[in-house]
Amino acid sequence: MAARDRLLPLVVACPLFLQNIDSSAIATALPTIARSLNVQTLHLNLAITSYLLSLAVFLPLSGWIASRFGARRVFCAAIACFSLGSALCGLAESLPALVLFRMLQGFGGAMMVPVARLILLRSVEPSAMIAAMVWFTVPPTVGRMIGPLVGGAIVTWTSWRWIFLLNVPFGLLGIALAWRFIGTECDEELREPFDATGFVLLALALTGLLGALEMTGKNLVGGWTIAALALVGAAALLAYVLRSRRLASPMVNLRVLRFPTYFASIVGGTPMRIAIGASPFLLPLMFQLGFGLSPLDSGLLTVGTAIGSLSTRGVMRRAIRRFGFRPLLIGATAVAGAFYMSYGLFRPDTPHLLMFCTMLGGGLVSSMAMVALQTLGFSEIPKPLMHHATTLSTMTQQVSQTFGVVLGASLVSAAAWFHGGDPAHLTARDFSPAFFLIGLTTLLSLFFFVRLHPDQGAGMRG
């Protein structure tokens, strides 16, 4: 593997690392920000949902913009937009200003994720794609896991504003590295017409579905409002699917789902992504609310998952060469489901080292399954359809991981009521059923993976 091929995945993944730290750190800092801006903490949920809303609206646009103006230019502009939004968030003196600047951040974030994957797929040779995808997936995972630690440390030792301001120098460094290491071979300008109606329908679909999922269980709006949002989102998605079949150049071409490996990655991988969204949400809650651990101790335990993901680098290529994609996907998914269920066996007196090692193993096999799935999923996609595939993949990932958080919260709440308590006073036993069902959800992916042909992806095993 060439030196550039080793560096490129890290370069395009670093902004995603920053994005995940930003998103998870702000959740930790919400009470401190609320006191600083003199608003209620619940109202600051708008700072999170506004980012999500902006992400939902502009995600469908990312593939078209990248193909129209060039992936490298769009990626650098996206980092600049995200960094500018971060700087303005750090200077915000009111809640409306913070919400507005978070939406600017969301626009940059919507461009960064799918375009980064598009650059990787267009720039790296198939024989080097496994190693490249390992490096590409690890930084965002680590960022998501250490974000709460970073947020807690910043609000403890300095001002919450540094959560946003620290993104600026790293953003500038990311732009410089991207312009240096990303070649022009990823800038394939296809000049497809802009599907304005499709863009509106997809924006409505993502806004409605993600908005409904995000609002569920937070008592911010009534149940009928959430149901209406979900209904609008589902109706817009159905209208888009029916309409796109008649168009030669829709905003996101759903014909990419005709490729078996991509279908397995998107549809078959959704249960796995739901579990990956639920686990980082449930584990800190269980450790802090159920076991009574401090945020620092909780963070030190859950970082085992991130270390497990990092360990994928050392075993992934050998595992692919030894077993092939299909057996590895089946085995890693089955073991990952077992690990998620085993988290439900944790108790307050379980040795911390045992919990840490268990989560390390869970992070390792989950990461192996996702790296194999993302690598294999794009192996059959022709280059003219690649930007459609990366956009659809990012949209699916966002919805499924958000659903994972909502599902995890709902399962824990239901268990609390069943045990005679309430969601405001959770105990350790309220989390066990949730992890068991999350593990079972993961196993649903096996129904799709067993249908893959044993020889699919053989060209990348070398």
N, C-alpha and C positions, 0 to 999 in steps of 0.2 A: 504494500500500500504506500503510495507516494506521500511525501511530507505534506503537500498541499491538501491531499485527500484526508489526511489526519486532522489538519487544522480547520478546514472548511466547516465540518459539522459543528465544531465548537464555536466558530465565529457566528454562524447563523443561529445557533441555539442560545448564545449568551443573552440577547435581548429577551428571549422567552424566559430565561432564568430570572431576569430582572422583573419581568411582568408578573411571574408567579410569586416572587417575594413581595412585590408591591401589593398584590391582591390579598395575600394571606396576612401580611403584616398590618394592613389597615384595619382588619377585623379585630386584631388584638388591641389596637390603639383607639378604638371608637370611644370608650368612656373618657379618655384623656382629651381627645379632640372635641367632644361634646362640651366639656367644661371650658375649654379654651374659647370656643365659639359661642358659648352661652346658649346652647340648645339642648333639647332632650336627646338622650342617647338613641332612643328608638328612631327619632327623626333622621339620625345620621345614616340609617339604612339607605337613605336616598343616595349617599355617596357611593355605595356599593351597587345599588340597582341602576343608577344612572350610567355607570361604566358598563354594566351588563347590557343595558338598553342600547347604548351606542355600539357595542360589539355586535349585538344581534342585527342592528340595522345595516351595518356596513360590511359584515362578513361576506354576504353574497357578491359584493362588488369587487372583492380583492382579486379574484382570478382574472376578471375582465381587465381591470386596471393594470395588472402585471403583464398581461399579454399585449396590451395596447401601448404601454409606455416602457416596458422592459423591467424584468424582475429585479435586477440590481438597483436601478434608480428608485423603484417603488419601495424596495426594502429599506434603503437608506433614508428615504423620505419618511417612511413609517416610523423608524427609530427617532428621527428628528421631531416628528409630531408627538410621539409618546413622551420624549424628553421635555419638550416645551410644555405639554400638559402637566407633567410632573412638577416642573419648576413653578408654574402658576398655581398648582394645588398647594405647594409649600408656602406660597405667599398669600393664600386666600385668607380673608378676614371675616367671611360670612358664609353661611350654609349655601345660599344660592350661587355664590361665586365658586365654592368648592364643587358643587354639582355640575356647573357649567364646564369647569376645567377637567373634571373626571370624564365628561363626555368627549372632550378633545383627546384625552388619553385613550379612551375606548376606540376612537377612530384609528389612531396609530396602532393599537393592539390588534384590531381587526385585520389590518394589512400585514402585520409582522408574522403571525402564525402560519397561515397557509402559504404565503410567499416564501417564507424560510424553507418550508418543506419542498416547495416547487424548485427553488434554487438547488437544493441538495439532490433532488431526483434528476435534474437536468445536467448537473455538473459532475457527478460521480459515476464511474463505470459500474456496471452490474456486478462485476467480480469483487468490487470493494464496498458494495452497498451495505452488507451486513455490519461490518465494523463501523462504517459511517453512521448508520442508523442507531447503533449503540450509543455513540458519542452524542448524537443529536437528541436522544430521548432522556439521557441522564441529567443534564443541567436543569431542565424544567422540573423534573421530579425532585431534585435536591432543593430547588428554590421553593417549591410548594411545601416541603417538609420543614425547612429552617425558617420560613417566613415568620411564623409565630414567635420564634426565639429572637429574631432580629427586631420585630416590632416591640416585643417586651423589653428588650435591652435598650432600644432607643427612647421609649417613653419613660423608662426608669432613670436613665443617666443623662438624657438631654431632651430636646424639644421634639414633639411628634412631627414637626415640619421636615425633619431630616429623613423621614421615611420616603418623602417625595424628592427632596433636594439631592439625595445621594444618587438618584437615577440619572441626574444630568451629566456628571463627568463620565459615568460608565456608558451613557448613551453616546456621548461624543467619541469615546474610545471605540465603541461598537461601529459607528459610522466609518471611522478611519480604517478599522480592520476589514470591514465589509468591502469598502471600495478597493482595498489592497488585495484581498484574497479571492473575491468573487469575480470570476471571469465573465467575459461577454457571451460565452456560449449559452448562458442561461437566459439571455435576452432575445427570446424568439417572439417577435411582434407579429401576431396573427391577424390583426385588423378585423376582428369580428364585429358585427353591428351591435350596438348597445340595446339590450332588451329591457326597456324601461318598465313595461308592465310586469315582466317577470321579476325585476328587482323589487318593485313595490310589493308584489305578492309574497316573495320570500322574506322581505323585511317584516311584513305583517305577521307571517307565520312564525318566525323566530322570536319576534317581540312578544307575541301572544303566548307562545308555549313557554319560553324562558321566563317571561314576566309572571305567568301563573305559577310556575314551579318555584320561582324565587319568593313569591308572596305567601305561599302555602305555609301555614303554621306560625306566622309571625304576627298575626292579629293587627296587621296594618290596614287591611281592607276586608270587606265582608266576603263571605263564601260565594255569594252570587256574582260578585265582581270577578273573583278568581275563575269561576266557572265560565263567565262570559269571555274573559281573556283567553282561556284555553280553547273555547269554541271558535273564537275568531281566528286564533292561530291554526287550529286544525282545518277550518274551512279554507283559509288562505293557502295552506299547504296542499290540500286536495285540488284546489283550483289551479295551482301552479303545476302539479303533476299532470293533470288532464290537458292543460294548455301546452306544456312543453313538448308533449308527444307530437304536436302538429308543426313545430318549428324546427328549422334547420340549425339555427344558432340561438338556443335559449341561454338565459343568464347562467344557469348551471345545468349542464347536459346530463340528464339522468341515465342516458344510454351507457354510461360507464359501469352501471350496475350489471350489465350483461356479461362482463368478464367474471368468471367464477372466483378467481382469487380476490378480486376487489369486492365482490358481493360478500364473500366470507369475512373480509376485513371489516366492512362497514356494518352489515346486518349481523353477522355471526359474532363480531367483536363487541357489539353493544352491551350484552350482559356483563362482559368482562370490564368494560369501561364504567358501567354503573357501579360495580364493586370498587373500582379504583377511585371513584368519586366519593363513595360512602366511607371508606376506611379512614382516610386522613381526617374526616369530620368526626367520626365516632370515637376513635382512639383517644384524642386529648380530652373529650368530654368524659369518657369512662374513667380515665386516670385522675382527672381533677374532681369531678362531681361524684363519681362512684367510689373511687379509692381514697379521695382526700389528699392527693399529691399536689405539690406546688406546680405552677406553670413551668418553672425551670426543670423540675424533675420529670414532668410529663414530656417536655420537649426533648430532654436527653434520652428518654426511652423511645419515643416515636422516631427519632433520627435513625434508629436501627433500620427502618424501612428504606430510608435514603441510602444508607451504606450498602444494604442488600442490592439496591438498584445499581449502585456504582460497581459492585462486584460482578455484574453481568459482563463487563468489559473483558474479564479474564476467562470466561467460559463460553461465551456465545458462539464464536466462530468454530471452536472445536465441537460444540454440541451440534451445530448445523451440519458440519462435515460428517459427524459420526452417525446421526440419526435422520437427518433430513427435516424439512419444514413440517410436514404433516404429523409425523410421530412426536416431534418436539412440541408442536402446538397442543396436541391432545394431552401429552404427559404433563407439560407445564401448567396447562389450564386446570387439569384435575387436581394436581398438587396445590395450586394456588387456592382453589376452592376449599380444600382441606385446611390450609393454613388460615383462611378467613374464618372458618368455623371454629378452629382451635382458639382464636382470640376470645371467643365467648366462654372459654374455660378458665380465663384469667380470674383470679380472686385477689382481694387486697393483700393477702399474705403470700401470694405467689412470689418467689424470688425474682428480683428485678433482672438479674442476669438471664434467667430462663425466658422472661418475657422479651427482653432485648434480642436474644438469639432467635426466638420464634419469629419476631417481626423482621429480623434480618433475612431469615429464610423466605418469609412471605414476600418481601420486597424483591429478592433475587428471582424467584420463579415467576412472579407477576411481570417483572420487567422483561424476562426472557420471552414470555408469551407475547407481550406487546411489541417488542422489537421484531420478533419473527413475523408477527401479523402485519406490521406496517411495512416491513421489507417485502414480504411476499405479495401484499395487497396491491402494490403499484407495479409489479413485475410485468403484467400484461398490457398496461395502459399505453397506447401510442402517444407520442409527444404532442400532437395537436389537441388531445383531450386531457393532458396532464394537469392543466390549471383547473379544469372542471373537477377532476378527481381530488386534488388537494383542497379545494374550497369545500366540496361536499364532505370530505373527511373531517375537516375542522368544525363544520357546522354540527355534524353528528356527534363529535367528541364533546362539544360544548353542551349540547342538550342532554346527552347521556350522563355526563358527570354531574351536571346540575340536578338531574333526576335522582342520581345516587345520593346526593346530600338530602334531598327531600324524602326519599325512601327511608334512609337511615333515621332521620328525625321522626318520621311517622311510626316506624317500627318501635323505637325506644319509647315514644309517647304511649303507644298502644300497650306495650308491656307494663308500663308504669300504672296505667288504669287497671289492667288485668290483675296486678299484684296489690291492688287496693290503695295505691298512692296517686300521685298526679305528676305531670311533666315538670312542675316547678321544684319538685323534691325527688330527684332521681337517686336510685341506689345502684349498687354494683350489679345486682341480679337483673335489672331492667335492660342491660346491654346484651346479655347472653343470647336471647332469641333473635335480636337484630343481626348479630354476627353469624349466627347459624343460617338464617335466611339469606343473608348476603352471600355466604359461601355457596348455597344452593343455586342462587341466581347466576353465579359465575359458571356453574356447570352447564347451564343452558347453552353456552357457546359451543359445547362439544357436539351438539346436534348438527352444527354447520361444519365444524372442522373435520369430522369423520368422513364427510362427503368429498373432501378434496382428493385429487388424484395423487398417488404417492410420488409421482415424478414432477409435480409442479414445483417450480423454483429450483430445479436441478442445475440450471445454468449459473446460479449465484452461489452454489455450495463451494465452489473453488476459491 
